[in-house]
């Protein structure tokens, strides 16, 4: 798939130490120039420097996407840097409360929706003129939580289910302008972040990372967890012209744990 983003400018929100950074690296490897957004300036600068060292162009714009002024500034900086925007990847993430809904505060639920849903909508609204000009694409990073109703995931599912509904509505509303809007719903994503969590759990319960991995992957058809690169591949596909006839859809990447 090398080169499938040649000449495109890609904006990525939520560039943290896991999937966001992997997405930045993969987009650059496939020929894109990048606009990187997150609240942590140090992290953004490091990733931008890494991308620039490969010969691609990248700008870091520290942004809290829950703030309208900062979101508007991101749009201005992106257009000023490259003159056009072809892809918006909404990847900002908030850690779930992991409490039953009866014990989850309304403020936590509001914060989750403000970031995952309204933050993504705020950026999509801001970039719509540029994306309409380029006949571009929006990819919203969702979660397999929309496929199940396990205890303690209620607040997280509320936010992600709302993100899915918003994505489908935006696909219908923006289609006439040539803008595609799709979603990717990963399962557990195997990488340093999840490995660190499994290591913590192994110490807590007196087991091993390998045993926790096997138990987590047991319900999937492939008996393994998708990697950050595999999730990134699905996102890049939907962002690219290879998916030019696809909009309003959700692509599940969970190694067959859930069938949609």
C-alpha positions, 0 to 999 in steps of 0.5 A: 500500500506504499504511496497510497497517500501521496500528495495528501495532507492528513490531520490527526488528532489525539497523537499520543504514544500509541495508535496516534503515533503509529498513524503518523508514521504510517501516513508519512510512509505512505506519502502524506504531509502531516498536521499533528494535534494533541494537548501535549506539545512535547510529544507532538514536537518529537513525533513531528521531528521524527516524521521530518527526518524521513523527508516528509513534512509535518507540523505540530499544533498543540490543541485541546479539541474541546476548546473552540478557539484552539480547534479553529487555530488548528484549522488555520495552521493546517491550511496555512502550512500546506494550502489544502487538507485531504484527510481528517483522522479523529483519534482523540481518546479518553480512558473509560471510567470502568465503573457501572453507570450507577457509579459513574459521575455525570461529569465524566460522561459529559467529558467523554462525549465532549472529547470523543463526539463534540471534539470530533464534530468541532474539527469536522465542521472546521475542516469541512470547507477544505475537505470539500475543496479536496473531495476528502475524507474523515475517519473517526476512530471508534471502538468495538465497545459499540458491539457489546454491552459488558458491565462497566463500559456503559459511559464509554459505550454511550460516547462511542455509540453517539460518535457512530451515529454522528459519523453516519449523519455526517456521511449523509450530510457531507456526501453532496460536497464529495466528503466521505465519512467512515469509522474504524472500530478496533478491539483491544489493540496490541502495543506498548500501552496494552502490554503495559496494562497486561503487565500491571494486571499480571502483577496484581493477580499473580499471573503472566502477560502471556496468560492474560493475552491468551485469555483476552484473545480466546474469543476471537477467531484468529486467537490473537489481538490486532496490532497498532499497525493493523488498525492503522492499515484499516484507517489508511485504507478508508482515508485513501482513494482506494476507498473512494466509493465507501462512506457511512461505513464502519470497519471492525478490526478485532481479529473476529472477536465480534461479527457485525 
